[in-house]
Structure formats: C-alpha cells, structure tokens
Amino acid sequence: MKFTVIRSRFLDLLSNVQSVVSARPPLQIITNALVEAGADGTLTLTATDLDVSVRTTLSADVKVDEPGQTTLPVRRMVEILRMAPEGEIQFDVDADDVARIVTPAAKYRIIGLNARDFPAIKEPAEDAKRFTVDRAVFREMLRKTSYAAGTDETRRILTGVLLQFAEGKLTMVATDGKRLALVEQEVDFPADSACDMILPPKAVAELTRLLSGEGAMTIYGQVGQIVFDCGSFRFHSKLIEGVYAKYQAVIPTACDERVSVNREELIASVQRVAIMSNEKAHAVRLAFSEGTLALSASSVETGEATDVLPIKYAGRPIAAAYNPTFIMDCLRNLDTDEVTFELTEGHSPAVLKCPGVPFLYVIMPLRLTV
C-alpha cells in the first residue's frame, strides 16, 4: 500500500478516531486504526473499542499509488503528524505491515498489524429502522439533555440518553433520578419504525464531538446497535439493553405558579450565592415573592450569602432549595434570554421551560432545614 496525503487533512482524520481508541484495550490490535487506501483515491480510517466504532473517509488532498490496507497505531501516528511541518506525508506499507512514513522533516518506520485481524464492524441490516435528522439539531438535543444522565453504573440504564422515536417526533431524555431533561423534535418516519434506544455515555460524548456543521444524517437502529451515517463518517455504537424508566410519571402535569427569569442574571446570581453553600448539602434557596427572587446559601462553617433579582411576579410566596450545580447545568446549556419556572408548593419538583422551545427540565427540591 502506498499513498500521499496532506498532513493537516490526515491529522483531522486521525482526530476523528483517536478518542475511540481505549487506553487499556482487551485486544492489542484495537490500539491501531484500520487504514484503507482505495483504488478510487480515498483514504479511510476505522477505529473501535468493541463498544463504539468510527469510520471516516478522506477523498481530497490524498493520492493513492497502490491500494491496500493495514492497521497502524493511532497515538503514534498522531504524535508524528503533530510534530511534522505542514506538507505532504508519504506512506509506504510493505507486505509485513511495516509502514515507512516520510514527512517534510523526518522519516519513520512503524510496525503495524495485519488488517485481517481487525474486528469486523457490523453494518446495519436491510430491515434496520431508519431515521433522517439534521446533525446540528441532534447535537443541540444532546447538549440540552445529556448533562442530566446518571453516573452510577449500578443503574446502568440511567447513565444513557433515551432516544424515543414515536408519534412523528424524536424525544430525547436523560435523568439521574434527581433531575430530568427532555427535548423534542419533529421527525418524519413510518409509524411501524417507532422505537426506543438508549445511547451509552461514550457514544454521547463521541457524537457531541463528531457532529459538526449542518446537514442531514441517517440514523439506523436495530437490536443492540445504532449507526449514525453523516457521509464523511459513520459512527457505530452498542445500545444499553433494558427498558428506560417511565419518565413521564415524574413530570408534573399542573403547577401553582409560573414566573419568568432572565437566564443570564440567574446564572450570575446562583454563582454568587453558591460560593457559601455547604459542601455536603450543596443547596441554594430560591424564594419567589412579589417582584423579587431572593437567593441564599449558608453554611455553619463558612457563613451565608444572599442576592436579590427583580422579577415580574405577583403570585403567592414560594420557596425551595435546589442543588446549584443542577440549576447551572440546565441554564448553561440553553440559549434563550428567559426561562420559566413552574412551581408547586411543598416538596414537588420544579419545572424549567424555555419560551418557544420544546424543552423541559424537572428538578427535585432539597429539604429545607429552618
């Protein structure tokens, strides 16, 4: 196999697959990427950790002199290209999978492994469910929800993000049992393609990184697997098995009061008072009353902080304490100028919504000790 490629373009290709490679893989060969130089003049890299896989193709700024395939260590190639000046990089791989790499500044000899031993990547079956979604929209949906997923591996299902295709829309949900984020998007698909799929944490992280720009992508769903096809790359992931929690049951269907608050002002205020929150309890109290929102936090060890925001509110006084990190996670991943709180007295959860956006965030209150 012999090909020449522009350094920056090949480095971009490597950056797409590098984070998939595990630091402690069960198989030595999956520290390598499958490198394929095609007779059509394309260069394709594939990497996997056996749970997720990415396959990315370059068709410009590459010249293939001899088609072929091999596997080469990803991190070593990244190091070589990062240190190389911009220009043409020549690869010449012999029958023993030894690659000779010539850069504008240095020459290298890297020992690869035979491509036949690289794990096969399962492609979607003919009967796989198929959905078309704008990649920018999907990335934004992940941004608005994924932070609410759990981290407790004993509750594996809640570490994932639910993709629910039903009734002409995609509903994306994440929850850790203390908060829940939900966003919806209309999607056209046959009624018999309705399904639920739970995306694991690594897939969420990789897609958030990989999905750039705009344009349609195709999602294929089948038992145990999901595939995202964006043209220049394909991303495969195993799914989390099991039935997702009945999230609808925790979303309040009614509220006592509604109040809108400037999002940026609320972010700044929560940050100011959270400085004094108790590290163990980690609570900020929000007290809504006519014309004002008073925020406070206190700790026996360090003291207390208070802050007041003017708001348009004429309802009855309602107060509750919340984890400030949970509030900030939501607010920082929204773009609207204002957010609306739907509040109920007692220990019922609050709901945050955005005007004109099919999004909601349910947050459980902490018990106040007065």
URZIZI-V815865 format. One record per pair of residues at least 24 apart in sequence whose ideal C-beta (glycine too) atoms are under 6 Angstrom apart, sorted by the first residue. I is the first residue (numbers start at 0). J is the second residue. Records with the same first field share a line. If there is no record, write none. Layout:
# URZIZI-V815865
I->J ; J
This chain:
# URZIZI-V815865
0->36 ; 65 ; 67 ; 92
1->64 ; 65 ; 91
2->36 ; 63 ; 90
3->62 ; 87 ; 89
4->61 ; 88
5->60
6->80 ; 83 ; 85 ; 86 ; 88
8->57 ; 60
10->80
12->44 ; 55 ; 57
13->76 ; 77
15->55
16->44 ; 46 ; 53
17->73 ; 77
19->46 ; 48 ; 51 ; 53
20->46 ; 73
21->48
28->70 ; 112 ; 116 ; 117
30->72
31->70 ; 71 ; 72 ; 112
32->73
33->70 ; 114 ; 117
34->69 ; 71
35->68
36->63 ; 66 ; 67
37->66
38->66
47->118
50->237
51->201 ; 202 ; 205 ; 236
52->120 ; 235
53->234
54->233
55->232
68->114
69->96 ; 111 ; 114
70->111 ; 112 ; 114 ; 117
71->98 ; 109 ; 111
79->107
120->235
123->219 ; 226
124->221
127->219 ; 221
128->192 ; 194 ; 220
129->219
130->186 ; 188 ; 218
131->215 ; 217
132->186
133->215
134->210 ; 214 ; 216 ; 229
135->213
136->184
138->210
140->171 ; 182
141->207
142->332
143->182 ; 332 ; 358
144->171 ; 173 ; 180 ; 182
145->173 ; 203
146->328
147->173 ; 174 ; 178 ; 180
148->173
149->175
156->239 ; 241 ; 243
158->200
159->197 ; 198 ; 199 ; 239
160->198 ; 203
161->197 ; 243
162->196
163->195
164->193 ; 194
165->193
172->246
177->363
178->325 ; 362
179->246 ; 361
180->360
181->359
182->358
183->357
194->220
196->220 ; 225 ; 238
197->238 ; 239 ; 243
199->239
202->236
250->361
251->350
254->341 ; 342 ; 343
255->343 ; 344
256->314 ; 317 ; 342
257->339 ; 341
258->287 ; 312 ; 340
259->337 ; 339
260->310 ; 338
261->337
262->330 ; 338
264->308
266->330
268->294 ; 306 ; 308
269->323 ; 326 ; 327
271->306
272->296 ; 304 ; 306
273->323
275->301 ; 302 ; 303 ; 304
281->322
282->320 ; 365
283->323
284->320
286->318
287->312 ; 317
288->316
289->313
317->342 ; 344
319->364
320->365 ; 367
321->362 ; 364
325->362
329->360
